[in-house]
């Protein structure tokens, strides 16, 4: 029962953050909202590390890794996603973001030299076909003046940036750096990147004193950026990375449900088929990566 609660809570929180982001859009520039979010999250995480007595002193080369993580995973990624949600419903952006699984596979191959199996390629093709079906209407009505296409490209750019962030995180993990401090510093550097870009581009640092903006900011910073990640790490420790990875498969579905209820998103037969193919592609990719890790472990033992 405790495992189920961990699993359900993680999926529910991360699945709902896509809708929460929509309350950040409007008066405040997306990059400024991202800066607010990760400044708050980083400060809270660093305070937590300090209270727990965790080591916060690292070498300059470690901070370079933290800065890269912040650039890809906690700034450019979210900046693209926030803007994408201006043009597409939150559920569709979440579905689009599931392409990160496919980007991870190929980026791992080209950057970390991780092996790619035929099943991985098949899974990627199935998943990409699912994304194409889900966005059938937007693709058919392709036009450089079409805002939904702009949102589609931004969503893919966000997923690609997040994938590079994941590769960076894997490299950091191989160096033996702890997850909690890595994320605290990564979020801090991500916030700095967004703050610098905001200042250079002349963005106005407004802060709407509205319940919707403040509550969504707190929810995204505390629950979306800190609590859910803590729950996921706990889940990963209890049931392993293979089973806990299925969280990623359910998040887009939960996001679409929220979008259906609160944004009036309408499902078509192509949406059902597309989401089904995306889930199938993710499943094949995850199974392939799990089997590779098992073989690697067996060889090491």
DOZAFI-772147 format. One record per residue: residue in three letters; x, y, z of N, C-alpha, C in turn. Coordinates in steps of 0.02 Angstrom, whole numbers, plus 50000, padded with zeros to 5 digits. Layout:
REM DOZAFI-772147
ALAXYZXYZXYZ;...
//
This chain:
REM DOZAFI-772147
UNK500424994050000500005000050000500445006350000;UNK500995006250038501435012050042501765013249974;UNK501945007949938502245008549872501745011749824;UNK501125009449828500595012149785500505019649796;UNK500515021749860500435028849876501015032949849;UNK501625030349855502205033849828502135034649752;UNK501945029249719501875029149647501325033949625;UNK500735033349656500165037449638500295044849651;UNK500615046449707500755053449725501235056649675;UNK501755052849656502245055449608501915056949541;UNK501525052049516501185052949451500675058649454;UNK500305059049508499785064249515500095071249517;UNK500625072049557500945078649562501265080649496;UNK501685076349467502015078149405501515078749347;UNK500985074749350500475075249297500075081649302;UNK500005084349362499615090549372500025096949362;UNK500695096349364501105102349356501015105649288;UNK500845101549238500735104449171500155109349171;UNK499635107749208499065112349213499255118349256;UNK499635117249310499835122649354500255127949317;UNK500635125749268501045130349229500605135549193;UNK500015133549172499575138249135499385144349178;UNK499385143549244499225149149288499815153949297;UNK500405151949270500995156249272501045160649210;UNK500635159249160500675162749097500215168849095;UNK500445173949058500025179849052500405186249065;UNK500355188749126500675195149144501435194549149;UNK501675189049178502395188049189502695184349130;UNK503275186649106503625183249051503815176249073;UNK503745171249028503905164349046504585163449078;UNK505105166849051505775165949080505815168749151;UNK505435173949164505425176749232505075172049280;UNK504525169049258504175164149300504605158149316;UNK504995155849266505455150249276505985152249327;UNK506235158449322506735160949369506455161149440;UNK505835163549448505515163749513505465156649542;UNK505235152049499505105145149522505745141849549;UNK506285142249511506885138649531507315142449581;UNK507215148849585507545152549640507245150249706;UNK506585149949710506245147649770506435140349786;UNK506405136049735506555128949746507285127949769;UNK507755131649738508465130949756508595133249827;UNK508305138949845508395141549913508135136549965;UNK507545133849953507255129050000507675122750005;UNK507925120249947508345114249947509015115449982;UNK509315121149970509965122750002509875123450078;UNK509325126450099509175126950171509095120050201;UNK508735115650164508635108750188509305105150195;UNK509745105950144510405102750146510805105250206;UNK510755111850218511125114850274510875112150341;UNK510215111750349509915109250411510115101950423;UNK510125097950369510295090850374511055089850382;UNK511435095250376512165094650382512495091350322;UNK512175091750263512455088750203513015093050175;UNK513495089950144514065093550116513845098150060;UNK514045104450063513885109250010514515112349979;UNK515085109349995515725111949970515985107349914;UNK516035110049853516245106049796516775109749754;UNK517135106049714517665108649672517375112649613;UNK517765117249584517535121149526517295116649469;UNK517635111049456517425106549402516745103449416;UNK516575102449481515915099949498515395105249484;UNK515555111449499515085116949487514955118049413;UNK515455116349371515345116649299514815111649279;UNK514835105749308514325100649295513645102949320;UNK513625105849380512995108449408512705113849362;UNK513145118149336512925123649293512635120949227;UNK512945115849199512685112749138512005109649150;UNK511945106349208511305103349227510775108749232;UNK510945114249265510475119749273510275122749207;UNK510755123449161510615126449096510125122249056;UNK510255115649051509835111349010509185109249044;UNK509225107349109508655104349142508205109149180;UNK508505114449208508115118949250508045126149223;UNK508215127049159508105133749131507835133249059;UNK508265131349010508045131148941507465126248930;UNK507485120648964506955115748961506275118748980;UNK506255121649040505625124349065505405130649028;UNK505885134649007505725140648968505345138648905;UNK505595133548869505275131148808504575128448823;UNK504515124648878503875121648896503365127048913;UNK503565132048952503105137348972502835141048910;UNK503275142548863503055146048802502615141448760;UNK502795135048756502405130248718501685129948742;UNK501595130548808500915130248836500495136448822;UNK500805141548794500425147448772500035145548709;UNK500305140948669500015139248604499645132548604;UNK499805128148651499495121548654499215120348724;UNK498725115848730498455114048796498995110448835;UNK498945110848901499465107948944499525100348933;UNK498965097048920498975089848909499365087948846;UNK499265091748793499625090348731500375091548739;UNK500565096748776501275098048787501585092348827;UNK501205089748876501455084048915501555077948871;UNK501085076648825501155071048779501765072148734;UNK501835078248709502405079948667503065079048705;UNK503055080748769503665080248810503875073048821;UNK503415068348811503605061248821504125059048769;UNK504235063248718504755061748669505445061848701;UNK505495064148763506135064148799506415057048804;UNK505975052048808506205045048813506605043248751;UNK506355045548692506705043948630507345048048623;UNK507325054448642507925058548641508455055648687;UNK508235053248746508715050348794509085044448763;UNK508715040248726509015034248696509575036148648;UNK509425040748603509915042448552510465047148578;UNK510305051548624510825055748654511315051548695;UNK511045046448729511475041948768511965038348722;UNK511715036548663512135032948614512685037448587;UNK512515043548567512995047948535513465051448585;UNK513215052748646513615056448695513965051848745;UNK513585047048773513865042648824514075035848796;UNK513965034848730514145028648697513765022548726;UNK513165023748751512755018248776512485014248717;UNK512415007648725512195003448668511465004748650;UNK511315004048585510625004648560510444998148525;UNK509894995048546509674988748518509134989948466;UNK508994984848423508454985548374507784987148407;UNK507664984248467507034985548502506964992948521;UNK507534996148538507515003248554507305007348494;UNK507575005548435507405009048374506665008148357;UNK506425001848365505725000348353505275004348401;UNK505475004548465505095008248515505075015648498;UNK505635018348475505665025448457505215026948398;UNK505215022548347504795023548288504055023348306;UNK503875018548349503175017948372502965024248410;UNK503405026548455503255032448495503185038648452;UNK503635039548403503605045348359502965045148317;UNK502775039148295502145038448258501545040448302;UNK501585038748366501055040648413501005048148421;UNK501585051548426501585058848432501295062048368;UNK501475059148310501225061748246500455061148243;UNK500195055448266499465054448265499115059148315;UNK499415059948373499125064348424499085071548398;UNK499595073548360499615080348332499435080448258;UNK499015075748238498825075048167498545081648139;UNK498095084748177497765090848153498275096548144;UNK498715097348193499215102648190499705101548132;UNK499895095248120500365093748067500045094747998;UNK499415092547991499065093347928498965100647909;UNK498865104847960498745111947947499395115947953;UNK499965112647938500615115847945500645122447907;UNK500865127547942500935134247913501415137947959;UNK501905141447929502395144947971502065150348013;UNK501445152247996501095157148036500625153848086;UNK500635147148087500195143348132500515142948201;UNK500185145948251500465146148318500545139248349;UNK500095134548333500125127948363500755124148340;UNK500965125448278501585122348254502185125248293;UNK502155131748306502675134948346502705131748415;UNK502125130548444502095127348510502365120248507;UNK502225116748451502465109848443503225109648441;UNK503525114048402504255114248398504575116148464;UNK504265120748500504525122848566504485117048616;UNK503935113348613503855107548657504395102448645;UNK504545101148581505075096448563505755099048585;UNK505855105648577506495108748598506585108048674;UNK506025108748712506055107948784506235100748803;UNK505945095948767506085088948781506815087348765;UNK507065090148710507765088948690508235091948742;UNK508085097948766508505101148817508495097048881;UNK507895094648900507835090448960508225084048953;UNK508235081248892508615075248879509365076448889;UNK509615082148864510315083848875510445084848950;UNK509935087348986509995087949058510045081149091;UNK509655076349067509685069649094510365066349081;UNK510635067549022511305064849006511825067949053;UNK511755074449065512205077849111512135074949181;UNK511505073649202511385070749268511695063849274;UNK511655059949219511945053249220512705053649226;UNK512995058549191513725059549195513915061549266;UNK513515066049297513645068249366513595062349414;UNK513095058049401512995052149444513605047549440;UNK513885046849380514475042649371515075045449409;UNK515065051949420515605055149459515505054249534;UNK514935051449553514795050049623514555055849664;UNK514295061149631514045066949667513325065549691;UNK513155067649753512495066149781511935069849746;UNK511355066449742510785068949705510495075449734;UNK510405075649800510085081349832510465087849820;UNK511115087749834511525093749824511585095449749;UNK511625090349707511655091449635511045095349611;UNK510465093249634509855096649613509795103649643;UNK510015104349705509995110949737510415115949697;UNK511035114049681511475118549644511245119149571;UNK510995113649542510745113949473510165118849466;UNK509695118649514509135123249513509375130449523;UNK509875131349566510145138049578510455140949514;UNK510855136849480511165139149417510635140249363;UNK510125135949361509585136849313509225143549324;UNK509105145149388508775151449404509215157349384;UNK509875156749395510345162149376510335163249300;UNK510325157749262510305158349188509685162149166;UNK509105160349194508485163749176508475171049198;UNK508765172449256508795179349281509235183549235;UNK509815180849215510275184549171509945185949103;UNK509635180849073509305181649008508735186649014;UNK508375186449070507815191049080508065198249083;UNK508615199349119508895206149126509155208649059;UNK509545204349024509845206248960509305207748907;UNK508775203848908508245204848858507745210148878;UNK507855213248937507425218848958506745216848984;UNK506685210749010506035208549037505875212249101;UNK505235213449112505015216849172504885211749228;UNK505185213049287505095208449343504485210449384;UNK503915208549356503275209849392503095203649432;UNK502725204549484502495198949525501755200049542;UNK501305196849505500595197849516500385195249585;UNK500095199549628499885197249695499205193749693;UNK499145189149646498505185449639498565178549669;UNK498005175849692498005169249723498225163949672;UNK497985164549610498145159449559498895159249544;UNK499205165149537499925165249520500345162849579;UNK500215165549637500625163849696500545156449714;UNK499925154049714499795147049734500105142249683;UNK500065143949617500355139549566501115139649571;UNK501405145549587502135146049595502365141749654;UNK502015142249710502195138149769502115130749754;UNK501585129049719501455121949702502015119249657;UNK502195123149606502715120949559503395120449593;UNK503565125349635504215125449667504285120149721;UNK503765119649764503805115149821503615108049802;UNK503025107249773502785100449757503085097849692;UNK503045101949639503285099749574504035098949570;UNK504415103249605505145103149599505505099849658;UNK505185099249715505525096449774505185090049799;UNK504545090449817504195084749847504155078849799;UNK503935080149737503845074549689504515071149676;UNK505045075149671505695072149659505915067949718;UNK505765070249779505925066349839505535059849841;UNK504885060249822504475054249820504745049249768;UNK504955051949711505205047649658505855044149679;UNK506285047849714506915044749737506765039249788;UNK506275040549832506075035449881505805029249845;UNK505385030449795505095024949756505635021049721;UNK506115024649692506655021449656507055016949703;UNK507155019249765507515015249815507135009149836;UNK506465009549836506055003949858505974998549804;UNK505835000649741505664995749690506144995549631;UNK506664999749633507164999649580506995004249522;UNK507495005649481507415010449426506965007849370;UNK506975001249359506574998549304505824999749314;UNK505574997749373504854998549387504665005849399;UNK505085009549433504915016549447504915020749384;UNK505255018449332505275022249269504595022649236;UNK504145018049253503475018149223503065024249244;UNK503315027949294503005034249313502965038749251;UNK503505038749211503535043049152503005041349101;UNK502775035049100502265033049052501575035649070;UNK501445036349134500775038349156500675045849161;UNK501215049649168501165056849177500795060349120;UNK500955058849055500585062049001499835060549002;UNK499665054449021498955052549024498595056549078;UNK498915057149137498615061049192498555068349170;UNK499065070949136499055077949113498475079049064;UNK498355074149020497805074748972497135074649007;UNK497075070649060496455070349099496315077149131;UNK496835080149162496755086849191496565091949137;UNK496885091349079496755095949024496035095148999;UNK495795088948998495105087548977494605090749024;UNK494745090249089494285092849140494295100449144;UNK494905103349143494965110549156495075114949094;UNK495295112049039495435115948979494985114248920;UNK494535109448930494075107548877494395103848819;UNK494965100448832495275096548779494815090848759;UNK494755089848693494305084648667494715079048635;UNK494565072948657494915067048631494585064948565;UNK495015063148517494775060248454495025053148450;UNK494815049448399495055042548391495815042648380;UNK496065047848345496785048248334497155049648399;UNK496845053448444497165054748509497245048248548;UNK496715044248551496745037848587497285033348557;UNK497295032748491497785028448458498495031148469;UNK498565037748461499215040948469499505040048539;UNK499095041348590499325040448659499495033148672;UNK499095028648644499235021448652499905019548622;UNK500055022248563500705020848531501285023848570;UNK501175029848598501705032948638501855028748699;UNK501335026348733501435022048791501785015548772;UNK501585012648715501895006448691502635007548675;UNK502775013148640503475014748624503895015748686;UNK503625019448735503975020448799504115013848833;UNK503615009448833503675002848866504244998848834;UNK504264998648768504784994848733505474997748748;UNK505525004448747506165007648761506405006248832;UNK505955006748880506135005548950506334998348962;UNK505974993648931506144986548938506834985248908;UNK506974988348851507624987348818508194989948861;UNK508104996048889508624998948931508724994848994;UNK508174992149022508214987949082508604981549069;UNK508464978349010508814972148993509554973348982;UNK509734979048953510434980748943510784981549010;UNK510444984949057510754986049123510844979549160;UNK510374974749151510434968249183511044964449156;UNK511124964749089511694961249058512354964349081;UNK512374970949086512974974449107513154972549179;UNK512634972249222512744970449292512994963249297;UNK512704958749256512914951749257513644951049237;UNK513844954949186514534954649163515004957249217;UNK514794962449253515214965249306515294960349363;UNK514744956749379514764952049434515174945849415;
//
